[in-house]
């Protein structure tokens, strides 16, 4: 009996250590997954702000560039595509499309001198530039969070806990190669 007590105590101690390790690992996966969701929500908030500004910007530019109908239609389609996209990956792709259209839209100010001086246009442009900066910051924070999450769930023990929670690798919000090119504006 005296020999069994230390063995039982050792088994209980190992069970407690294993239990603490398991709970900490499980909770870490859940916390990291929630951090990714929260970071995306911040990106989504800034993108929504951008898309709320777009109709005002388009209407202002339309007064000066009435014959540039194609860019307005593509911008509207891309904006709609963002709101109907069901996944983070598809929303990110729609957002990068819109960035290209917006840069083309803002390039109109070089062609239309009156537009360049229009107070409404300047205010909208400033608001949009501020929003673009916020999007860049939130995109970086999101990608940093995704990197931390993905690194953990790819680690030896992280895979075990990710399988238990039922989560998979998160998607980065990257700019498409096409969007990295300087926009070409044709008149």
C-alpha positions in Angstrom: 0.0 0.0 0.0 2.8 2.4 0.8 4.3 1.8 -2.6 1.1 2.4 -4.4 0.5 5.9 -2.9 3.5 7.5 -4.6 2.6 5.9 -7.9 -1.0 7.1 -7.7 0.2 10.6 -6.7 2.6 10.6 -9.7 -0.3 9.5 -12.0 -2.5 12.2 -10.6 0.2 14.8 -11.1 0.8 13.7 -14.7 -2.9 13.8 -15.3 -3.2 17.3 -14.0 -0.2 18.5 -16.0 -1.6 16.8 -19.2 -5.1 18.4 -18.4 -3.6 21.9 -18.0 -1.5 21.5 -21.2 -4.6 20.3 -23.2 -6.8 23.1 -22.0 -4.2 25.7 -22.7 -3.5 24.4 -26.2 -7.2 24.1 -27.0 -7.9 27.6 -25.7 -5.0 29.0 -27.7 -6.4 27.7 -31.0 -9.8 29.2 -30.1 -8.3 32.5 -29.1 -6.1 32.7 -32.3 -9.1 31.8 -34.5 -11.2 34.5 -32.8 -8.4 37.0 -33.3 -8.4 36.2 -37.0 -12.2 36.7 -37.2 -11.9 40.0 -35.2 -9.0 41.3 -37.5 -11.1 40.5 -40.5 -14.1 42.3 -39.0 -11.9 45.4 -38.7 -10.8 45.1 -42.4 -14.4 44.6 -43.3 -15.5 47.7 -41.5 -13.0 49.8 -43.3 -13.9 48.3 -46.7 -17.6 49.0 -46.0 -16.6 52.6 -45.2 -14.8 52.8 -48.6 -17.8 51.4 -50.4 -20.1 53.9 -48.7 -17.9 56.7 -50.1 -17.7 55.3 -53.6 -21.2 56.3 -54.8 -20.6 59.9 -53.7 -17.3 60.0 -55.4 -18.7 58.5 -58.6 -21.6 61.0 -58.7 -19.2 63.9 -58.3 -16.9 62.6 -61.0 -19.9 61.8 -63.3 -20.7 65.4 -63.6 -17.3 66.0 -65.2 -16.7 62.7 -67.0 -20.0 61.8 -68.4 -18.5 59.7 -71.2 -16.5 57.5 -68.9 -19.5 55.2 -68.3 -17.5 51.9 -68.4 -15.4 52.7 -65.3 -18.5 53.6 -63.3 -20.3 50.4 -64.3 -17.2 48.2 -63.4 -16.8 50.0 -60.1 -20.5 49.4 -59.2 -20.2 45.7 -60.2 -17.1 45.2 -58.2 -18.7 46.9 -55.2 -21.7 44.6 -55.5 -19.4 41.7 -55.8 -17.9 42.5 -52.5 -21.2 42.6 -50.6 -22.3 39.3 -52.2 -19.1 37.4 -51.7 -19.6 34.6 -49.2 -16.0 34.0 -48.1 -13.1 36.1 -46.8 -11.0 35.0 -49.9 -13.7 36.2 -52.3 -14.2 39.5 -50.4 -10.5 40.1 -50.5 -10.4 39.5 -54.3 -13.4 41.9 -54.8 -11.6 44.5 -52.7 -8.4 44.3 -54.7 -10.5 44.7 -57.9 -12.0 47.9 -56.6 -8.6 49.3 -55.7 -7.7 49.2 -59.4 -11.0 50.9 -60.5 -10.6 53.5 -57.8 -7.1 54.5 -58.9 -8.4 54.9 -62.5 -11.3 57.0 -61.2 -9.0 59.2 -59.2 -6.7 59.5 -62.2 -9.6 61.5 -63.9 -8.6 64.5 -61.9 -5.6 65.0 -64.2 -7.8 65.0 -67.3 -10.5 67.3 -65.9 -8.9 70.5 -64.4 -12.3 71.7 -63.1 -12.7 68.4 -61.2 -9.3 68.9 -59.6 -10.5 72.1 -58.1 -14.0 70.9 -57.1 -14.4 71.2 -53.3 -16.8 68.1 -53.1 -14.4 66.0 -55.1 -11.4 67.1 -52.9 -13.3 66.3 -49.7 -14.3 62.9 -51.0 -10.8 62.2 -52.2 -9.4 63.1 -48.8 -11.9 60.8 -47.1 -11.2 58.0 -49.5 -7.4 58.4 -49.0 -7.9 58.3 -45.2 -10.0 55.2 -45.6 -7.4 53.6 -47.9 -4.7 54.2 -45.2 -7.0 52.6 -42.6 -7.6 49.6 -44.9 -3.8 49.2 -45.3 -3.3 49.2 -41.5 -6.1 46.8 -40.9 -5.0 44.6 -43.7 -1.5 44.4 -42.2 -3.0 43.6 -38.7 -5.2 40.9 -40.3 -2.3 39.3 -42.1 -0.2 39.4 -39.0 -2.9 37.7 -37.1 -3.4 35.1 -39.8 0.4 34.5 -39.8 0.4 33.8 -36.1 -2.7 31.6 -36.3 -1.4 29.6 -39.3 2.0 29.1 -37.8 0.5 27.7 -34.6 -1.9 25.3 -36.3 1.0 24.1 -38.5 3.2 23.3 -35.5 3.4 19.8 -34.1 1.0 20.2 -31.2 -1.0 23.0 -32.9 -2.2 20.5 -35.6 -3.5 18.3 -32.8 -5.5 21.1 -31.2 -6.7 22.6 -34.6 -8.1 19.2 -35.4 -9.9 19.1 -32.1 -11.4 22.5 -32.6 -12.1 21.9 -36.3 -10.3 24.9 -37.7 -8.2 25.1 -40.8 -5.7 27.5 -42.2 -6.9 31.1 -42.6 -6.6 33.1 -45.8 -4.2 36.0 -46.2 -5.6 39.3 -47.7 -3.1 39.8 -50.5 -3.1 42.1 -53.5 -3.4 40.3 -56.8 -0.4 40.7 -59.1 -2.6 42.5 -61.7 -3.5 45.1 -59.1 0.2 45.9 -58.4 0.6 47.3 -61.9 0.2 51.1 -62.4 -3.3 51.7 -63.7 -3.5 52.8 -67.3 -6.1 55.4 -68.0 -7.4 55.6 -71.6 -9.5 58.4 -73.0 
